[in-house]
């Protein structure tokens, strides 16, 4: 094999693995709250979903002889996301089927987490919403005194909004909404934790979080301009932001690396458009939680936002970057497949070469 001074893994793989580590930290914080609210059954759903995704990805690698990348942690992230969108009354086979669907249908055809045009967990949530419509949106109250019992459904904020029922502006009630003491998916109810992990991602990866904040801004503006509870705009704003999957989608779906536009200004517009589309579907759709369908629509439009004309400051930044770039700063990455095709350089034996030279000299004499 030919030798090179510097052989590195593709930069995209390194970046993807890094953000997946951040996602795991964020998801574990949400999982801890889910287990606190719903006890052992939530822990079992999370474990089953995560394990199924990891095992499914391992099986895919063996069947299709895939060697890139093996440990990018995306399967674990997908499994945790799916589990946190399930209701506590979900069955174990719902977790298994949804996790298998995410890997074999939403992940495998695209090869890596860097290439998926849609967040696998988001597509899987659409799949669950269609296949188990009644059970997916049947949310019981948080469970504090039991482990495996099935509880009767409560009234979620999404249901209250469709019926134009207000939670009111009572501080205690709003506190219950913010801390997740309401019927919801096991990981989508605690708004304070979701905002907290988004702040963590903003500090760690500010560019990835831009779209999430503009998405939340659009939702807030729509909630204030077109409140479904006209008599109480503040309560309507809190309910729209904290109800259903709005915040969960902002934190984990709008920040996913493969679905975002690459330009900063495009991310701003893309996130804002995503919030408007999700709220429009909430107003007009008969589905209890239409947010996820809005997420799929805006992810499909991502490339269109990158195709928008460059603004003046973007052109200037590109010119400055090209002027400051030197050949020594450029990083050359040699893929393993190319290295394998390069033949080994022949090695000459110094002893044989010297003997041939001496023999030639004697013959000339």
C-alpha positions, -999 to 999 in steps of 0.1 A, spaced: 0 0 0 13 34 -9 21 56 21 7 91 27 18 115 53 -17 125 63 -48 104 59 -80 116 77 -116 106 81 -140 127 60 -149 159 78 -186 152 74 -183 120 94 -164 138 122 -190 166 124 -219 142 123 -205 121 152 -199 152 172 -234 166 170 -248 131 177 -229 132 210 -246 165 218 -280 151 208 -275 121 232 -267 145 261 -298 165 253 -320 134 248 -309 118 281 -320 150 300 -354 146 284 -354 109 291 -347 115 328 -378 137 330 -399 111 312 -388 84 336 -395 107 366 -430 115 353 -440 80 340 -417 57 360 -406 22 348 -428 19 318 -412 50 302 -378 35 309 -388 3 292 -401 20 261 -370 41 258 -347 10 262 -367 -11 237 -367 17 210 -331 25 214 -319 -11 215 -340 -20 184 -325 9 164 -289 0 173 -294 -37 166 -312 -29 133 -283 -7 122 -258 -35 131 -278 -60 111 -278 -37 81 -241 -32 83 -236 -70 83 -261 -77 55 -249 -50 31 -212 -50 41 -213 -13 50 -182 1 65 -189 38 67 -197 50 93 -201 22 119 -201 42 151 -217 76 143 -243 71 171 -272 82 148 -291 49 154 -291 55 192 -302 91 187 -331 80 164 -342 54 189 -343 79 218 -363 104 197 -389 79 187 -394 67 222 -399 102 235 -427 108 210 -447 78 222 -475 80 247 -471 60 279 -499 37 268 -478 26 238 -472 -11 235 -437 -27 233 -443 -38 197 -451 -2 187 -416 7 199 -400 -22 180 -419 -17 147 -413 20 147 -376 17 154 -372 -10 127 -391 12 103 -368 42 110 -337 22 103 -347 0 73 -369 26 55 -358 61 66 -321 55 73 -306 26 54 -315 38 18 -294 69 23 -264 53 39 -255 77 67 -271 103 90 -253 130 69 -273 121 38 -309 116 50 -332 143 35 -356 138 64 -351 132 101 -358 94 104 -376 99 137 -399 126 121 -409 102 93 -415 75 118 -437 97 138 -458 102 107 -459 65 102 -471 60 138 -497 87 135 -513 69 106 -510 33 118 -519 38 155 -538 71 153 -560 65 184 -533 51 206 -506 77 196 -527 106 207 -543 90 238 -523 107 266 -529 98 302 -519 120 331 -483 116 344 -480 85 366 -464 89 400 -477 58 419 -476 29 394 -453 11 370 -471 -10 344 -507 -1 347 -526 14 317 -543 47 327 -573 64 311 -566 92 287 -565 128 298 -571 159 279 -540 172 261 -533 208 253 -537 200 216 -572 187 223 -580 218 244 -569 241 215 -591 223 190 -621 228 214 -610 264 221 -606 256 258 -582 279 277 -560 268 305 -562 304 319 -534 326 331 -533 311 366 -496 309 376 -499 274 390 -516 261 359 -489 276 336 -462 261 359 -478 227 354 -478 232 316 -441 243 316 -430 214 338 -449 188 319 -476 179 345 -501 175 317 -511 147 294 -486 145 265 -461 123 248 -435 111 274 -408 134 261 -427 163 246 -444 177 277 -418 194 298 -412 227 280 -386 240 305 -363 211 298 -367 214 260 -359 251 261 -329 242 284 -314 216 260 -320 240 231 -299 266 250 -272 240 255 -272 233 217 -271 270 210 -239 274 231 -223 243 216 -234 247 180 -249 281 173 -252 276 136 -273 245 140 -297 262 164 -305 292 142 -335 276 124 -349 263 157 -352 298 172 -367 314 141 -391 285 140 -402 292 176 -405 329 167 -428 322 138 -450 300 160 -452 327 187 -461 354 161 -488 332 145 -502 323 180 -505 360 189 -519 372 155 -543 343 150 -551 330 185 -574 300 187 -585 313 221 -594 349 212 -604 359 247 -569 351 262 -540 357 238 -513 350 264 -529 316 273 -532 309 236 -495 317 231 -484 294 260 -506 266 248 -494 268 212 -458 268 222 -460 241 249 -487 219 235 -481 189 212 -448 184 194 -440 220 186 -410 225 209 -397 189 205 -397 194 167 -379 227 171 -351 212 193 -345 179 175 -360 181 140 -352 216 129 -315 213 141 -307 180 125 -276 185 104 -286 167 71 -319 185 66 -309 222 71 -298 246 44 -261 254 45 -263 292 43 -270 312 75 -296 335 60 -313 305 44 -315 288 78 -332 319 92 -358 319 65 -362 281 65 -369 280 102 -394 308 101 -412 292 71 -413 259 90 -430 276 119 -456 292 97 -463 259 78 -467 239 110 -491 265 125 -511 267 93 -515 229 94 -525 231 130 -552 256 122 -566 238 92 -559 201 97 -583 177 114 -553 158 128 -547 163 165 -510 168 160 -503 181 124 -469 196 134 -450 166 122 -464 168 87 -453 205 85 -418 193 95 -417 168 66 -429 195 42 -403 221 53 -375 195 52 -384 187 16 -380 224 7 -346 228 23 -326 228 -9 -348 256 -24 -338 279 4 -301 273 -4 -309 282 -40 -320 317 -31 -299 346 -45 -269 355 -24 -271 387 -4 -244 414 -4 -228 404 29 -228 367 18 -210 376 -14 -185 397 6 -178 369 30 -172 344 2 -147 368 -15 -128 374 18 -126 337 25 -112 330 -10 -86 357 -7 -74 345 27 -72 308 17 -38 294 9 -27 261 -4 -11 251 29 -44 256 47 -64 234 24 -70 199 38 -67 170 15 -88 139 24 -80 107 7 -109 82 9 -100 46 18 -115 33 -15 -90 54 -35 -61 43 -14 -70 6 -19 -69 11 -57 -34 26 -57 -8 -2 -64 22 -6 -42 53 11 -54 81 -14 -64 109 -16 -39 144 -20 -54 170 -41 -36 202 -20 -31 224 -51 -30 212 -65 -64 215 -31 -80 251 -26 -68 260 -61 -81 245 -55 -115 265 -22 -118 298 -39 -108 291 -68 -133 285 -43 -161 317 -25 -153 337 -58 -155 322 -68 -188 331 -34 -203 367 -40 -192 
